[in-house]
Amino acid sequence: MKVITSKNKIMPFIFLFACFASADNVDIKYYLNSNEFFNRDIDIDNDGVADKVISNVNGFGDELLFFKKNNNNNYHLVLKGSNFSEDGGERINDIKNQRVKNMRFL
C-alpha cells in the first residue's frame, strides 16, 4: 500500500513539471519555418511591442499559440490553446488585431 501512496504523490509532481518544462522549451523557429502554421505580429499585452500569434493552417491541426517578445528580442510561449478547427466545423483563415473603444479583440 505504501508504494501506491508514494506513486500517487509523485505522479502529479512529474506531470506539472513536464508541462512547465515543455512550455519553456518551445522553439518559435519550428512554427515560423513550418508550412503547417501561419503567424501574425500582434501586440498581445498592449505594451507597444509586437508579439507573435501562431495558428495551424486549415487541415493541419488546431493549435493556437501566443508568444511574447522579451527585452532580448527572443520569444517565449505564454499561452497554448486551440483554434477550434479540429473537427472541421470551424476554420481560421487569418488573425487580425482590432481595437474598439479601448478594447482589444483577436
C-alpha positions in Angstrom: 0.0 0.0 0.0 2.8 2.4 0.7 4.1 2.1 -2.9 0.8 3.1 -4.4 0.5 6.0 -2.0 4.0 7.3 -2.9 3.3 6.9 -6.6 0.1 9.0 -6.2 2.2 11.8 -4.6 5.0 11.7 -7.2 2.9 11.5 -10.4 1.2 14.9 -10.1 4.6 16.5 -9.4 6.1 14.9 -12.6 3.1 15.9 -14.6 3.2 19.5 -13.5 7.0 19.7 -14.1 6.6 18.1 -17.6 4.0 20.7 -18.6 6.2 23.6 -17.3 9.3 22.3 -19.0 7.6 21.7 -22.3 6.2 25.2 -22.4 9.5 26.9 -21.6 11.5 24.9 -24.2 9.2 25.6 -27.2 11.2 27.0 -30.0 9.3 29.6 -32.1 11.6 28.8 -35.1 9.9 25.5 -35.6 6.5 27.2 -36.0 7.8 30.1 -38.2 9.6 27.7 -40.6 6.7 25.2 -40.9 4.2 25.1 -43.7 1.6 23.8 -41.2 1.4 27.2 -39.3 0.8 30.8 -40.1 1.8 33.7 -37.8 0.9 37.3 -37.2 2.7 40.2 -35.4 0.2 41.4 -32.8 0.8 43.2 -29.5 -1.0 40.7 -27.3 -0.4 42.5 -24.0 -0.6 46.2 -25.1 3.0 47.0 -24.1 3.8 48.5 -27.5 5.9 45.5 -28.6 4.8 43.3 -31.5 4.4 39.7 -30.2 3.6 36.6 -32.2 0.3 34.8 -32.6 0.6 31.4 -34.4 -2.1 29.1 -35.6 -2.3 25.9 -37.6 -3.2 26.3 -41.2 -6.6 24.7 -42.1 -6.4 21.0 -42.2 -3.2 20.7 -40.2 -4.4 20.8 -36.6 -5.9 23.1 -34.1 -3.0 24.7 -32.2 -3.2 28.4 -31.3 0.0 29.8 -29.7 0.8 33.2 -28.2 4.5 34.1 -27.9 5.6 37.2 -26.0 8.7 39.1 -27.2 11.1 39.9 -24.3 13.8 42.6 -24.0 16.4 40.4 -25.7 14.2 40.2 -28.9 13.5 36.5 -28.1 10.0 35.0 -27.9 8.7 32.7 -25.2 5.4 30.8 -25.2 2.8 32.4 -22.8 -0.3 30.5 -23.9 -1.0 27.4 -25.9 -4.7 26.9 -26.8 -7.0 25.6 -29.5 -8.3 27.4 -32.6 -11.4 25.0 -32.5 -10.8 23.7 -36.1 -10.0 20.1 -35.2 -13.3 18.6 -36.3 -13.6 20.7 -39.4 -16.6 22.6 -38.2 -14.7 25.9 -37.8 -11.8 27.3 -39.8 -9.3 30.1 -39.1 -8.1 31.8 -42.2 -6.5 34.8 -40.6 -5.9 36.5 -37.3 -6.5 40.3 -37.1 -6.0 42.9 -34.5 -9.0 45.1 -34.0 -9.4 47.9 -31.5 -12.8 49.1 -30.4 -13.1 51.8 -27.8 -10.0 50.9 -25.8 -10.8 47.1 -26.1 -8.6 44.7 -28.0 -10.1 41.7 -29.9 -8.1 39.0 -31.7 
